[in-house]
C-alpha cells in the first residue's frame, strides 16, 4: 500500500507515536484561525479615526482684530478696527487720513508711524492750531517751570516734542528720544515698562505727565 499502515494495529501505533506533534499542529491551526477571526471583528468594530481641528482661540474667532480710538485732525475720527499688529500709520489711514490743518511738522518730527498698536489704544493727531504743549515756543519754554522747578503744565507724552520733554527735570535728549520711540502710550506706567525712563525718574515726574 505504498507505506500506508496495513492494519488497524499499525495505525494505532503510528497515532501513539505522533499524537503530540499532531496535537500541537492542530492547536496551532486553531489558534491561527481564531486570531484571524478576532482581527477582522476588531477592525470591523473600530470607528474610523477623525481628525478634529482645534477650537479657535478668541483672537482667531475675531480674525485677529484690534480696536483703536483715533482722534484729532483726521477725516473720520473715532474707533477703527484693524488687524492685530497694525501700525500707527495704518490707524491714521483707517480714520480717513490727515486733515489739511493737521500739524504735519509735528507728526513728521515726533510721531512714530511705524509703532505697533495694541487693542484699546488711543491715538491723538494734533492740529496746527492746537493750544497744547506741543506748540509751545521753545524760546519761552523756561517760563513753563513753576517756582519749585517742576513743569507748570502737564506734558502729553504722546504728543510732546523732544524740546518739550527736555523741559522735564531729569529728562535730557536721550530720554526724550526713548519716550518718543516708545509711542503710543496707553498708560503713564508704560514709560517704565517700555524702558523709556527709570522707575525713580517716573516717580518724580508722574504728576507732571499726561496722555
C-alpha positions in Angstrom: 0.0 0.0 0.0 3.0 2.3 -0.6 4.0 2.8 3.0 0.4 3.3 4.4 -0.4 1.3 7.6 -1.9 -2.1 6.5 -3.7 -2.9 9.7 -5.6 -1.1 12.4 -2.9 -2.0 14.9 -0.2 -0.3 12.9 -2.4 2.8 12.6 -2.9 2.9 16.3 0.9 2.5 16.8 1.6 5.5 14.5 -1.1 7.6 16.2 0.5 7.0 19.5 3.9 7.9 18.2 2.9 11.1 16.5 0.0 12.2 18.7 1.9 15.0 20.4 3.1 16.6 17.1 -0.4 16.2 15.6 -2.0 17.8 18.7 0.4 20.7 18.5 -0.2 21.2 14.8 -3.9 21.1 15.2 -3.8 23.5 18.1 -1.6 25.9 16.1 -4.1 25.9 13.2 -7.0 26.5 15.6 -5.1 29.5 17.2 -4.3 31.0 13.8 -7.9 30.8 12.7 -9.2 32.3 16.0 -6.6 35.1 15.7 -7.7 35.9 12.1 -11.4 36.0 13.1 -10.7 38.2 16.1 -8.6 40.6 14.0 -11.4 41.1 11.4 -14.0 41.6 14.1 -11.8 44.2 15.8 -11.3 46.1 12.5 -15.0 46.0 11.8 -15.9 47.3 15.2 -13.3 50.1 15.4 -14.6 53.5 14.4 -12.5 55.4 11.8 -10.2 58.0 13.2 -11.4 61.5 12.9 -9.1 64.5 12.9 -10.8 67.4 14.5 -9.3 70.8 14.1 -8.5 72.5 17.5 -11.0 75.1 18.6 -10.1 78.5 17.5 -8.9 81.0 20.2 -10.8 84.2 20.9 -8.4 86.1 18.7 -8.8 83.5 15.9 -12.6 83.8 16.1 -12.3 87.6 15.9 -9.9 87.3 13.0 -7.1 88.8 15.0 -8.6 92.3 15.1 -7.9 95.2 17.5 -9.9 98.4 18.2 -8.0 101.8 18.3 -9.5 105.2 19.1 -8.2 107.7 16.6 -9.0 111.4 17.4 -7.9 114.8 16.4 -7.0 116.0 12.9 -8.2 113.1 10.8 -11.1 112.9 8.3 -13.2 110.4 10.3 -12.2 110.4 14.0 -13.5 107.6 16.2 -12.9 103.9 16.8 -11.4 101.9 13.9 -10.9 98.2 13.6 -7.5 97.0 12.4 -5.7 93.7 12.0 -3.7 92.7 15.0 -0.1 94.1 14.8 -1.1 97.2 12.8 1.0 100.4 12.9 0.2 104.0 13.8 0.2 104.9 10.1 -2.4 102.3 9.3 -4.6 103.6 12.0 -4.4 107.1 10.6 -5.3 105.8 7.1 -8.2 103.8 8.5 -9.5 107.1 10.0 -9.6 108.7 6.6 -6.1 110.2 6.6 -4.9 113.6 7.8 -6.9 116.8 7.5 -5.4 119.8 5.8 -4.9 121.6 9.1 -3.1 118.6 10.8 0.2 119.5 12.3 2.3 117.6 9.8 5.5 119.1 11.0 5.0 117.7 14.5 3.8 114.4 13.1 6.9 114.0 10.9 9.3 115.0 13.7 7.8 113.4 16.8 5.3 110.7 15.9 6.5 107.2 15.1 4.1 106.0 12.4 5.8 102.6 12.4 5.0 101.9 16.1 2.8 98.9 16.7 -0.7 99.4 18.2 -2.4 97.3 20.9 -6.1 96.7 21.4 -7.7 99.6 23.1 -5.0 102.1 22.3 -5.8 105.8 21.8 -4.1 107.9 19.2 -4.4 111.7 19.0 -3.4 113.6 15.9 -2.7 117.3 16.7 -4.0 120.3 14.7 -1.7 123.2 13.8 -3.9 125.5 15.9 -4.0 123.3 19.0 -3.2 125.2 22.1 -1.4 122.3 23.6 2.1 121.7 24.9 3.4 120.6 21.5 3.0 124.1 20.1 4.9 126.0 22.9 7.7 128.1 21.5 11.0 126.5 22.7 12.3 130.0 23.4 9.8 130.6 26.1 9.6 127.1 27.5 11.6 128.1 30.5 8.5 130.1 31.6 6.7 126.8 31.9 8.5 126.0 35.1 6.9 126.6 38.4 8.7 128.2 41.4 9.8 124.7 42.7 11.3 123.8 39.3 8.5 121.5 38.1 6.6 121.9 34.9 3.6 124.3 35.4 1.5 122.5 32.7 1.1 118.8 32.1 3.3 117.3 29.3 1.5 114.9 27.0 3.8 112.0 26.5 2.1 111.0 23.2 2.3 114.4 21.5 5.1 116.4 23.2 8.2 117.2 21.1 11.7 116.4 22.1 12.3 120.0 23.2 9.1 120.0 25.4 10.1 116.7 27.0 13.6 118.1 27.7 12.0 120.8 30.0 11.1 118.0 32.4 13.5 117.8 35.3 15.9 114.9 34.8 14.9 114.3 31.1 17.6 115.0 28.5 17.8 114.4 24.8 18.5 110.7 25.2 15.5 110.1 27.5 13.3 112.3 25.3 14.2 110.2 22.3 13.3 107.0 24.2 9.9 108.4 25.1 9.2 109.4 21.6 10.3 106.0 20.2 8.0 104.2 22.6 4.8 105.9 21.5 1.9 105.5 21.6 1.3 105.0 25.4 -2.0 103.8 26.8 -0.9 104.4 30.4 1.8 106.5 32.0 3.2 103.4 33.6 4.2 102.2 30.1 7.1 104.7 30.2 8.8 102.3 32.7 7.5 99.1 31.1 8.9 100.2 27.7 12.2 101.3 29.4 11.7 104.9 28.3 12.7 106.1 31.8 13.7 104.6 35.1 11.2 103.9 37.9 12.7 106.6 40.1 12.5 109.2 37.4 9.0 108.3 36.6 8.0 108.6 40.3 9.4 112.1 40.3 7.7 113.2 37.1 4.3 111.3 37.0 2.4 114.3 38.4 3.6 116.4 35.5 2.7 113.9 32.7 -0.5 113.3 30.8 -1.8 111.1 28.0 
